[in-house]
Amino acid sequence: MEAKKYLEKKIGPMTFANSLKAWREGEDLSQEDLAKRIGISRNAISRYETGKDFPGPKIRKALAKALKADVKMWEVYIMRDLAKDKGILHVEFTVKGA
């Protein structure tokens, strides 16, 4: 099975929220553990993982560092998620340094 399809079957569509939760669980951290590690509230982590909010650039970088994740990948997901919320069906962009 293709990796993307496998992941989508396991965690749902590839969104920032699902990706963050998968990375956190992959590191065997609770929301509380991750929140303490980067100095924010557990409620903030919950809001990010349910798609109710997106972290700003500073928090995104801290999350990526704590989880050994790719912050640029998350920025792509966030842009796509925001576009979808606005009813935009197609988005193209280039990530510098990728």
C-alpha positions in Angstrom: 0.0 0.0 0.0 1.3 3.5 -0.8 2.6 5.2 2.3 0.3 8.3 2.0 -2.8 6.0 1.6 -1.6 3.9 4.6 -1.2 7.0 6.8 -4.5 8.4 5.7 -6.2 5.1 6.6 -4.5 5.2 10.0 -4.8 8.8 11.0 -7.2 10.4 8.5 -6.5 13.1 5.9 -3.1 14.6 5.9 -3.8 17.9 7.8 -1.7 19.8 10.2 -3.8 18.6 13.1 -3.5 14.9 12.2 0.2 15.2 11.4 0.9 16.9 14.7 -1.0 14.2 16.7 0.8 11.4 14.8 4.2 12.9 15.4 3.4 13.4 19.1 2.1 9.8 19.5 5.1 8.5 17.6 7.3 10.1 20.2 5.2 8.5 22.9 4.3 11.9 24.4 1.0 13.0 26.0 -0.4 16.4 25.1 0.7 17.5 28.6 4.3 16.2 28.1 4.6 18.0 24.8 3.1 21.2 26.2 5.5 21.2 29.1 8.5 20.5 26.8 7.8 23.7 24.8 6.2 25.9 27.4 2.6 26.2 26.3 -0.7 24.9 27.7 -2.1 21.4 27.1 -5.2 23.1 25.9 -3.2 24.8 23.1 -1.9 21.4 21.9 -5.5 20.0 22.0 -6.7 23.0 19.9 -3.9 22.3 17.3 -4.7 18.6 17.2 -8.4 19.1 16.6 -7.9 21.8 13.9 -9.5 24.5 16.0 -6.3 26.7 15.8 -2.9 26.8 14.2 0.3 27.7 16.0 2.3 30.7 15.0 5.8 30.4 13.5 7.7 30.4 16.8 5.5 27.6 18.3 5.6 25.6 15.0 9.4 25.7 15.2 9.4 24.6 18.9 6.9 21.8 18.1 9.0 20.6 15.2 12.2 20.7 17.2 10.6 18.8 20.2 9.2 16.1 17.8 12.0 16.0 15.3 9.5 16.9 12.6 9.8 19.0 9.4 8.4 22.4 10.1 8.2 23.2 6.3 5.9 20.2 5.9 3.6 21.6 8.5 3.6 25.0 6.9 2.4 23.3 3.6 -0.3 21.5 5.5 -1.4 24.7 7.3 -1.6 26.6 4.0 -3.6 23.7 2.4 -5.9 23.5 5.5 -6.5 27.3 5.4 -7.2 27.3 1.7 -9.7 24.4 2.1 -11.5 26.3 4.8 -11.9 29.3 2.4 -13.2 27.0 -0.3 -10.1 27.2 -2.5 -9.7 23.9 -4.3 -6.3 24.2 -5.7 -3.1 25.8 -4.2 0.4 25.9 -5.7 3.4 27.2 -3.9 7.1 26.6 -3.5 8.9 26.0 -0.3 12.3 27.7 -0.3 15.2 25.5 0.7 13.4 22.3 0.1 
